[in-house]
């Protein structure tokens, strides 16, 4: 399994919308969910901090999906950027 972890600082008044965008039925999950290699996203939050954990079958599957849908990925990212004051890619990991 391949795991990608992001940390976001929600803009004031935007936390609920940020959580919704990253929820199991949110924009990112609907986008990634078109690929059978996507296993889902877990969302954790505390105050205005939101952490997402995306799970894929493999790094190769994630990278292939992202390359094939790069323009749409960037469009969603730009659209939802307004919800965050800061975002940080914590890392991408292979499970042991």
Secondary structure as GFF3:
##gff-version 3
##sequence-region A 1 96
A	DSSP	beta_strand	2	10	.	.	.	ID=ss1
A	DSSP	alpha_helix	15	22	.	.	.	ID=ss2
A	DSSP	alpha_helix	27	32	.	.	.	ID=ss3
A	DSSP	beta_strand	38	46	.	.	.	ID=ss4
A	DSSP	beta_strand	49	56	.	.	.	ID=ss5
A	DSSP	alpha_helix	59	68	.	.	.	ID=ss6
A	DSSP	alpha_helix	70	80	.	.	.	ID=ss7
A	DSSP	three_ten_helix	81	83	.	.	.	ID=ss8
A	DSSP	beta_strand	84	94	.	.	.	ID=ss9
###
